[in-house]
Amino acid sequence: MPRARLGYCEGVRAIHVRCPNCGASLDVDDHATSVTCQYCGTSSRVQPRSRIFQVPRPLPPDTGPPRPVARQQVNRSLVLLPLVMTVGIGGLVAFTTMRAIKQVPIPGLGGIGGARGADTWSTAVPLVVDVDGDGHDDLVGLTRNVLDGDRAQLAAFRGSDGRALWTGARIGTYSDTIQAVVFAAGGVVVMGTPSGELKAFDRATGAPRWTVPLGERVEQVCDDGEAGAIQLGTADERWHRVNVADGSRVERKPPVVLDRHGRDKRLQPLAWVNAELPPGVCLPLPTSATEVPGLASADHWSRLPEVDGINLRRLARRGAGPVVAVGQKRPGTAVPTIAVLDGKAVRWKAVIPEVDPLNARFDDKHLTVGDDAAFAVYEGKDGPRLTGFALADGRRLWDRALAKRSSLVVTGVVMVDGKVVVSAWGNLQAFDAASGAPAYMVGAP
C-alpha cells in the first residue's frame, strides 16, 4: 500500500496528507494509520511524523518583595489584518475561479451556466457500447458536479463527436459511486454500488429500470451464455445469475473465469490470448474498472513468456488480431517498448516514447489496440503524451501531448468509432486514430 505524505499542524487534532496517486490534499485524524482518497479511491498508509515537545521549566522560588507583572498589549488591528486579508484573497480567488469556470466551453456537455458549474468525467474507464442503436459505439460512464452537492449521475456521449446523448438523474454523491462497478448488458446499463445494490438504467435514455439488493459488492461480471442474463461474482465468493430484464437472480456454482493472471494451466497467458476460449470458460465483460477494455489481456509477469530484448509487462489482443506486447527494454535503461509477437518470436518492436525516451514513464494498462494500430499513453517531462503504431510494421503514426492545465491523472485508453479516447480524472480526450488530430473533449482540461 502506498504511503501518504504527511503534514502536521500543532494544536489541531487533524493532519493533512497528500494522496500518492492523484496528489489531492486530505484531512485525517492525527491517530489515523490509513486513509482512502475521496477523489481517486486510492488507499494508503499514513506514516506519522515525530512531534517535538517542549517541557516547561519552573521559575526559581521568589523570596523577594512582590514584583509588578508585565502584561502583553495586543494591537487588535495587527491581529485582525491577516484574517481580513485571508478572507479577502479567498473571496477574490473564488470569484475569479467561478468567472473562469463559467467561460469554459465543454464539448459534449455544453457550456457551463449558473453557479452550479459543470459536470466532469469521474469514471476510471468509459464503457464502449452502442447507446442509440445507430450501429456506432458510444461512451457511457459516471459524471460528477462538485458545486451541486457533489452530485453523481450516469451519462452517455456519442462516440463520433462527443455530443451528450443523455444525462441520468442524480444517483448519489461522488463518494457514493467512486467504487461502483458499471457495465452494459442486454438493453440496460447496470451499476453495482459499494453499498451492495444493483441498479439498472435504460441504455437508450438513462431512465431507471430496477433496483435490487445484492448484499455484497460486485467483483466480476461474466456473460451467462444466454440472452438477457449475466453472471455476477461478489466479494463473498458467491455467484449469481441475474436476469437483466427485471433484476431477478438465483445463486449458481462458480464458473471457470478467464482472468488475466492465468492461474488455470489451460489458460496460460500466451495460450489464451492467442486462441479461442475453452468451452465453459467465462470471459469477464468490460466494466468501468476494466484496465484494458475490449481486449484479451494478460499481465501476470512471472507467467509471461520470455521474449528477446523485452522485459514483458502485458500482452493484449483485439479479436483475432495480432498479439501486442508492452514492457521495457532489456538489457539497458528500462525504456518503454512495444512489440507484435508471432508466438514467442518478435515480428517487430519499437520504443514507445518519441520524446526523451530514457526518462519517460509508462503504465502498461494505458494501452489500447484497434484493427490496424496500437496506441499508448506515456508520461514525458512536460506531461502525458499519446502515441500510435501501425500493427503491420511498427511504424509510428503520430505522437502528441494531451491537453492539461496543471496535472492530468490518466486512467485508461479505449477505441470508439475511429477515435482514440483517453480517460482521465475530469475529462475524456478523443483523437482521430489515423491522424492524431484532436476530435473532441468531454469535461475540462
C-alpha positions in Angstrom: 0.0 0.0 0.0 1.5 3.4 -0.9 2.3 6.0 1.8 0.6 9.3 2.0 2.8 12.3 2.6 2.0 14.0 5.9 2.0 17.5 7.3 1.2 18.2 10.9 -0.4 21.3 12.4 0.4 21.6 16.1 -2.5 22.3 18.4 -5.1 20.8 15.9 -6.3 17.2 16.0 -6.2 16.9 12.2 -3.3 16.2 9.9 -3.0 17.0 6.3 -1.8 14.3 3.9 -1.3 14.2 0.2 -2.6 11.2 -1.9 0.3 9.4 -3.5 -1.8 8.6 -6.6 -3.5 11.9 -7.6 -1.8 14.4 -5.3 -5.1 15.5 -3.6 -4.9 17.1 -0.1 -6.8 15.1 2.5 -7.6 15.8 6.2 -7.5 12.8 8.6 -7.4 12.4 12.4 -4.0 12.6 13.9 -4.2 9.0 15.1 -5.2 7.5 11.7 -3.0 4.8 10.3 -4.6 4.7 6.8 -6.6 6.9 4.5 -8.7 6.4 1.4 -8.6 9.3 -1.1 -12.1 10.7 -1.7 -11.1 11.8 -5.2 -9.5 8.7 -6.8 -10.3 5.9 -4.2 -6.6 5.0 -3.5 -6.0 3.6 0.0 -2.6 4.4 1.6 -0.9 4.1 4.9 -0.3 7.3 6.9 3.3 7.5 8.2 3.3 9.7 11.3 5.9 12.3 11.8 7.6 12.8 15.2 6.5 15.8 17.1 8.8 18.0 19.2 7.6 18.6 22.7 8.9 21.4 24.9 9.0 20.7 28.6 8.3 23.8 30.7 10.8 24.6 33.4 9.5 26.1 36.7 10.8 29.5 37.8 13.0 29.7 40.8 11.2 30.5 44.1 10.5 34.2 44.6 11.8 35.2 48.0 12.0 38.9 47.5 9.3 41.6 47.7 6.4 41.4 45.2 7.2 42.4 41.7 5.0 44.1 39.2 3.7 41.8 36.4 4.4 42.9 32.8 1.2 42.2 30.7 1.3 41.9 26.9 -0.5 44.5 25.0 -2.1 43.3 21.7 -2.7 45.6 18.8 -6.1 44.4 17.6 -5.6 45.8 14.1 -2.5 43.7 13.6 -4.4 40.5 14.8 -7.4 41.2 12.5 -5.4 42.3 9.5 -4.2 38.8 8.4 -7.7 37.4 8.9 -9.2 40.1 6.8 -6.6 39.7 4.1 -7.1 35.9 4.1 -10.9 36.2 3.7 -10.5 38.9 1.0 -7.9 36.9 -1.0 -10.0 33.7 -0.7 -13.1 35.5 -1.9 -11.2 37.0 -4.8 -9.8 33.6 -5.8 -13.3 32.0 -5.6 -14.8 34.8 -7.6 -12.1 34.6 -10.3 -12.4 30.8 -10.4 -16.1 31.0 -10.8 -15.8 33.5 -13.6 -13.2 31.4 -15.3 -15.3 28.2 -15.0 -18.3 29.9 -16.5 -16.3 30.8 -19.5 -15.1 27.2 -20.2 -17.0 25.5 -23.1 -17.4 21.8 -22.5 -17.9 19.9 -25.8 -20.3 17.1 -25.2 -21.7 18.8 -22.1 -22.5 22.2 -23.4 -21.3 25.5 -21.9 -21.3 26.0 -18.2 -24.1 28.2 -16.8 -25.2 29.2 -13.4 -23.5 28.9 -10.0 -23.6 25.0 -10.0 -20.9 24.7 -12.6 -20.5 21.8 -15.0 -20.4 18.0 -14.9 -17.0 16.5 -15.2 -15.9 12.9 -16.1 -15.4 10.7 -13.0 -15.4 7.1 -14.2 -12.0 5.4 -14.5 -12.7 3.8 -17.9 -15.7 4.5 -20.1 -18.0 1.8 -21.4 -18.0 1.4 -25.1 -21.5 0.4 -26.3 -24.0 1.4 -29.0 -26.4 3.6 -27.0 -28.8 4.9 -29.7 -28.8 1.9 -32.0 -27.2 3.6 -35.0 -24.6 0.9 -35.4 -21.8 3.1 -34.0 -20.3 2.7 -30.5 -20.7 5.4 -27.8 -19.3 6.2 -24.4 -21.1 5.7 -21.1 -19.9 6.4 -17.6 -20.3 8.4 -14.4 -20.1 12.2 -14.3 -19.8 14.5 -11.3 -20.8 18.0 -10.4 -18.7 19.3 -7.5 -20.6 22.5 -7.0 -24.1 20.9 -6.9 -23.7 18.9 -3.7 -21.0 16.7 -5.3 -23.8 15.2 -7.5 -23.1 12.0 -9.4 -25.0 10.5 -12.3 -24.6 8.3 -15.4 -24.3 10.0 -18.8 -23.8 8.8 -22.4 -21.9 10.6 -25.2 -21.8 10.0 -28.9 -18.6 8.2 -29.8 -18.1 10.1 -33.1 -18.3 13.7 -31.8 -18.7 13.6 -28.0 -22.2 15.1 -28.1 -24.3 14.3 -25.0 -26.9 11.7 -25.7 -28.5 11.6 -22.2 -27.7 12.5 -18.6 -29.4 10.5 -15.9 -30.9 11.6 -12.6 -28.8 12.0 -9.5 -27.8 8.6 -8.0 -25.8 9.9 -5.1 -22.6 11.7 -4.4 -19.1 11.1 -5.8 -18.2 9.3 -2.6 -21.2 7.0 -3.0 -20.1 6.0 -6.5 -16.3 6.1 -6.6 -16.0 2.4 -6.1 -19.1 1.4 -8.2 -18.8 -1.2 -11.0 -20.6 -0.1 -14.2 -21.3 -2.4 -17.1 -23.7 -2.9 -20.0 -25.8 -6.0 -20.7 -28.9 -6.5 -22.8 -30.7 -3.2 -23.2 -29.5 -1.8 -19.8 -26.6 -0.2 -18.1 -26.1 -1.8 -14.7 -24.2 -0.4 -11.7 -23.1 -2.4 -8.7 -22.9 0.0 -5.8 -20.4 0.0 -2.9 -23.4 -0.5 -0.6 -24.3 -3.8 -2.3 -27.2 -2.8 -4.6 -27.7 -3.5 -8.3 -29.2 -0.5 -10.2 -30.3 -0.8 -13.9 -30.8 2.0 -16.3 -32.2 2.1 -19.8 -29.4 2.1 -22.3 -31.1 4.4 -24.7 -32.4 7.0 -22.3 -30.7 6.6 -18.9 -34.1 6.2 -17.1 -34.0 3.9 -14.0 -35.4 0.4 -14.7 -35.0 -1.5 -11.5 -33.0 -1.7 -8.2 -32.4 -4.9 -6.2 -30.4 -5.6 -3.1 -27.4 -7.9 -3.7 -25.9 -7.8 -0.2 -22.3 -7.6 -1.4 -20.0 -5.7 -3.7 -19.6 -6.9 -7.3 -16.1 -8.1 -8.2 -16.6 -9.9 -11.5 -19.2 -9.8 -14.3 -19.5 -12.5 -16.9 -21.7 -13.3 -19.9 -24.1 -16.1 -18.9 -24.2 -17.6 -22.4 -27.9 -16.9 -22.7 -29.5 -13.8 -24.0 -30.8 -11.5 -21.2 -28.7 -12.9 -18.4 -25.4 -12.2 -16.7 -23.3 -13.9 -14.0 -22.0 -11.8 -11.1 -19.2 -12.8 -8.7 -19.4 -11.0 -5.4 -16.8 -10.2 -2.7 -18.0 -13.1 -0.6 -17.0 -15.6 -3.4 -20.6 -16.3 -4.3 -22.0 -16.3 -7.9 -25.4 -15.2 -9.1 -27.3 -15.5 -12.3 -29.2 -12.2 -12.9 -32.0 -11.6 -15.4 -31.3 -8.1 -16.8 -35.0 -7.5 -17.6 -36.1 -7.3 -14.0 -33.1 -8.0 -11.8 -34.3 -11.4 -10.5 -31.5 -13.6 -9.5 -30.6 -17.1 -8.4 -27.3 -18.5 -7.0 -25.2 -20.7 -9.1 -21.9 -22.6 -9.0 -18.8 -20.6 -9.7 -17.8 -20.7 -13.4 -14.3 -21.1 -14.7 -13.3 -17.5 -15.1 -10.8 -16.3 -17.6 -8.7 -13.8 -15.7 -5.5 -12.1 -16.9 -3.4 -13.8 -14.3 -3.8 -17.2 -16.0 -4.0 -19.3 -12.8 -5.5 -22.2 -14.7 -3.0 -24.2 -16.6 -5.4 -24.3 -19.6 -5.4 -20.5 -19.6 -1.7 -19.6 -19.6 -1.4 -16.0 -20.9 0.2 -16.7 -24.3 -2.2 -19.6 -25.0 -5.5 -17.9 -24.2 -4.5 -14.6 -25.8 -3.7 -16.4 -29.0 -6.5 -18.9 -29.1 -10.3 -19.3 -28.8 -11.6 -19.8 -25.3 -12.0 -23.4 -24.0 -15.7 -24.4 -23.7 -17.4 -23.3 -20.5 -14.8 -20.6 -19.7 -16.3 -17.2 -18.7 -14.7 -14.1 -20.3 -15.4 -11.1 -18.0 -17.5 -8.4 -19.5 -15.9 -4.9 -19.8 -16.7 -2.7 -16.8 -15.7 0.7 -15.6 -12.9 -1.0 -13.6 -11.5 -2.9 -16.6 -7.9 -1.9 -17.1 -7.6 -2.7 -20.8 -11.2 -2.6 -22.0 -12.3 -4.6 -25.1 -9.1 -6.7 -25.2 -8.0 -10.1 -24.2 -5.2 -9.2 -21.9 -2.6 -10.8 -19.6 -0.3 -9.2 -17.2 1.0 -11.7 -14.6 4.7 -11.0 -15.1 6.0 -14.3 -13.7 4.0 -16.3 -16.3 4.5 -14.2 -19.4 6.9 -15.8 -21.9 10.5 -14.8 -22.3 10.9 -12.5 -25.3 14.3 -11.4 -26.6 15.1 -7.8 -25.8 11.9 -7.1 -23.8 11.0 -7.5 -20.1 7.3 -8.1 -20.7 4.6 -6.5 -18.6 1.4 -7.1 -20.6 0.0 -9.0 -23.6 -3.1 -7.7 -25.4 -5.1 -8.7 -28.4 -8.3 -7.5 -30.0 -10.4 -10.2 -31.5 -8.4 -12.3 -34.0 -5.8 -9.6 -34.5 -2.1 -9.9 -33.6 -0.8 -10.1 -30.1 0.7 -6.8 -28.9 3.3 -6.9 -26.1 4.4 -4.0 -24.0 7.2 -3.9 -21.4 10.7 -2.5 -21.0 13.9 -2.7 -23.0 16.3 -5.3 -21.8 19.2 -5.1 -21.2 19.9 -1.4 -20.6 17.8 1.5 -19.4 14.2 0.5 -18.8 12.8 2.3 -21.9 9.1 1.6 -22.5 8.8 -0.8 -25.5 6.0 -2.2 -27.7 6.1 -5.2 -30.0 4.0 -7.5 -32.0 4.6 -11.2 -31.4 4.3 -14.3 -33.6 4.2 -16.9 -30.8 7.3 -16.1 -28.8 9.1 -14.5 -31.8 9.1 -10.8 -32.2 7.7 -9.6 -35.5 8.7 -6.0 -34.8 9.4 -3.8 -31.8 9.6 -0.1 -31.2 10.4 2.4 -28.4 7.1 3.8 -27.1 8.1 7.4 -26.2 9.1 9.7 -29.0 10.1 12.5 -26.6 13.0 11.9 -24.2 12.6 8.1 -24.1 15.3 7.5 -21.5 13.4 9.5 -18.9 9.8 8.6 -19.9 7.4 6.5 -17.8 4.7 4.1 -18.9 1.8 2.4 -17.2 1.3 -0.9 -19.1 -2.5 -0.5 -18.5 -2.6 2.6 -20.6 -2.7 0.7 -23.9 -5.4 0.0 -26.5 -5.4 -1.9 -29.7 -7.5 -1.3 -32.8 -7.9 -3.2 -36.0 -4.8 -1.7 -37.6 -2.9 0.2 -34.9 -2.0 0.2 -31.2 -2.0 3.3 -29.0 -0.3 4.0 -25.7 -0.1 6.9 -23.2 3.3 7.6 -21.7 4.5 10.3 -19.3 7.0 12.8 -20.7 8.8 15.6 -18.9 6.1 18.0 -19.8 3.1 15.7 -19.1 1.3 12.8 -20.7 1.5 12.1 -24.4 -0.4 9.7 -26.7 1.3 7.9 -29.5 0.3 5.2 -32.1 2.0 2.4 -34.1 0.9 0.5 -37.2 0.3 -3.1 -36.3 1.6 -4.3 -39.7 5.2 -2.9 -39.4 5.6 -0.9 -36.2 5.7 2.4 -38.0 5.0 5.3 -35.6 1.8 7.0 -36.8 1.9 10.1 -34.6 2.8 11.4 -31.2 1.1 14.3 -29.4 0.7 15.9 -25.9 -2.6 15.6 -24.1 -4.4 18.8 -23.1 -3.9 19.8 -19.5 -3.8 22.9 -17.3 -1.5 21.7 -14.5 -1.5 18.0 -14.0 -3.5 15.2 -15.6 -4.2 11.8 -14.0 -4.7 9.3 -16.9 -6.9 6.3 -16.1 -7.3 4.4 -19.4 -7.4 4.4 -23.2 -10.2 3.0 -25.4 -11.1 2.8 -29.1 -14.5 4.1 -30.3 -15.7 4.9 -33.9 -12.3 5.6 -35.4 -11.2 7.6 -32.3 -8.7 7.0 -29.6 -10.2 8.2 -26.3 -8.1 8.8 -23.2 -9.9 8.9 -19.9 -8.6 11.0 -17.0 -9.9 12.4 -13.8 -12.1 15.2 -15.0 -12.3 14.6 -18.8 -12.3 12.4 -21.9 -10.0 13.5 -24.7 -10.6 12.0 -28.2 -8.2 12.0 -31.1 -8.6 10.8 -34.7 -6.9 7.4 -34.9 -5.4 8.0 -38.4 -4.0 11.5 -37.9 -3.9 12.2 -34.2 -5.9 15.4 -34.7 -8.0 16.4 -31.6 -11.6 15.3 -32.2 -13.4 16.4 -29.0 -13.3 16.7 -25.3 -15.8 15.8 -22.6 -15.1 17.8 -19.5 -12.4 20.5 -19.0 -8.6 20.1 -19.2 
